[in-house]
Amino acid sequence: MAFRATHRFARISARKVRPLADMVRGKFADEALDVLRYQPQRGARLLEKVLKSALGNAQDPDQNSGRTVKVEHLVVVEARVDGGPMYKRIRPHARGMAFMIRRRFSHISVALEDISEL
């Protein structure tokens, strides 16, 4: 059973967060948190928060049917960053034309699984 957490409509481009998600996919959860903690990117903070939320879901007795789950045994099986909607703005450009500014959003989702269940 996977423990999931998502951050929908994150105010950052998916392209900026995807390399960080690739970095933590397949790692143990505590190791992934250590990796993200020392990354300077803003997207690392967002991904770190989602990962902590998934860890919190794993610790919640309502989520895991009353059984105890050790944090050391949780693995990041899914770290996905999808594109969300865009705000579109028009900016004046040369020769009377218009330039489209796309303010991008993303959906960040993380899933953890117990290594003993894999």
JOPEBEL-V29073 format. One record per run of one state. SS is the DSSP state (A for helix, B for strand, O for the rest). FROM is the first residue (numbers start at 1). TO is the last residue. If there is no record, write none. Layout:
BEGIN
ss/from/to
SS/FROM/TO
SS/FROM/TO
END
This chain:
BEGIN
ss/from/to
O/1/2
B/3/10
O/11/13
A/14/24
O/25/27
B/28/28
A/29/37
O/38/41
A/42/59
O/60/70
A/71/73
B/74/92
O/93/93
A/94/96
O/97/97
B/98/114
O/115/118
END
